[in-house]
Amino acid sequence: MKLGVFVSDFKLTTDTLDRLKADKLGIILVMNGVYHAAVKESGKSSALLDKTANLYALSEDMQTRGIKDSDVDKRVKVVNYGDIVDIMFNEYDKIAWL
């Protein structure tokens, strides 16, 4: 199964993601979830970025929060709303929201 997961909260731990089983996992960071793409605590990136997954962050939500593309971790692809629609319909069989 190909699973796309929207993450909208910065306080999310990786426990829930660890329990998800998928052949292909995509993590789409939206709303406050985009902080995972750029914020570092004690010099370390978010543990969410260490997951074996395709990582995306919504550019409009990043701009709203003052995050520049240059601040984003290299593992994360910055996408817009149109890209997310394409990702949902072309890349993943199922979509979940955490």
matplotlib code that plots the C-alpha trace (Angstrom):
import matplotlib.pyplot as plt

x = [0.0, 1.1, 0.2, 0.3, 0.1, -0.7, 1.0, -0.5, 1.0, 4.5, 4.2, 3.5, 5.8, 6.8, 5.0, 2.0, 4.1, 6.1, 3.0, 2.0, 2.9, 3.2, 5.2, 5.6, 5.1, 4.8, 4.7, 3.0, 3.7, 0.9, -0.2, 2.0, 3.5, 5.8, 7.9, 9.3, 10.9, 13.0, 13.1, 15.9, 15.9, 19.3, 20.9, 19.0, 16.4, 13.0, 12.9, 10.1, 12.6, 14.5, 11.6, 12.0, 9.5, 9.0, 8.8, 6.9, 6.1, 3.4, 5.0, 1.9, 1.9, 5.7, 5.3, 2.5, 4.9, 7.9, 9.9, 12.0, 12.7, 16.4, 15.6, 14.1, 16.0, 17.4, 15.3, 12.0, 10.6, 8.7, 5.4, 2.3, -1.4, -1.5, 1.5, -0.3, -3.3, -1.1, 0.8, -2.5, -4.0, -0.9, 1.5, -0.6, -3.5, -4.6, -4.4, -4.4, -4.4, -2.5]
y = [0.0, 3.5, 5.8, 9.6, 11.2, 14.8, 16.1, 19.4, 19.6, 20.4, 18.6, 15.2, 12.4, 9.7, 7.0, 7.0, 7.1, 4.2, 2.0, 2.7, 0.0, 1.0, 0.0, 3.7, 6.4, 10.1, 12.7, 16.0, 18.8, 21.4, 24.1, 24.0, 20.7, 22.7, 23.6, 20.1, 21.0, 23.9, 24.1, 22.6, 22.0, 21.7, 21.7, 18.6, 18.3, 16.9, 13.2, 13.1, 13.8, 10.6, 8.5, 6.5, 8.5, 11.1, 14.4, 17.4, 20.8, 23.2, 26.5, 28.6, 27.5, 28.0, 31.6, 32.3, 31.3, 33.2, 30.1, 30.6, 27.8, 28.2, 27.3, 23.9, 20.7, 19.2, 16.0, 18.0, 19.0, 22.3, 22.0, 24.2, 23.3, 22.1, 19.8, 18.4, 17.5, 15.8, 13.9, 12.7, 11.4, 10.1, 8.9, 7.4, 4.9, 6.1, 9.3, 9.9, 13.0, 13.2]
z = [0.0, -0.8, 2.1, 2.2, 5.7, 6.4, 9.5, 10.8, 14.3, 15.4, 18.7, 17.0, 18.2, 15.7, 17.7, 15.4, 12.3, 13.6, 13.7, 10.1, 7.6, 4.0, 1.0, 0.2, 2.8, 2.1, 4.8, 3.8, 6.3, 6.5, 8.9, 12.0, 10.8, 8.4, 11.4, 11.3, 8.0, 9.4, 13.2, 15.1, 18.8, 20.5, 17.1, 15.9, 13.2, 13.9, 14.4, 11.9, 9.1, 9.9, 8.7, 5.5, 3.5, 0.9, 2.7, 1.5, 3.0, 1.8, 0.7, 1.5, 5.1, 5.3, 4.0, 6.6, 9.4, 8.0, 7.0, 3.8, 1.3, 2.2, 5.8, 4.9, 5.5, 2.2, 2.7, 2.4, -1.0, -0.9, -2.8, -3.5, -3.3, -6.9, -6.3, -3.2, -5.3, -7.9, -5.1, -3.5, -6.7, -8.5, -5.8, -3.0, -2.7, 0.7, 2.6, 6.4, 8.6, 11.9]

ax = plt.figure().add_subplot(projection="3d")
ax.plot(x, y, z, "-o")
ax.set_aspect("equal")
plt.show()
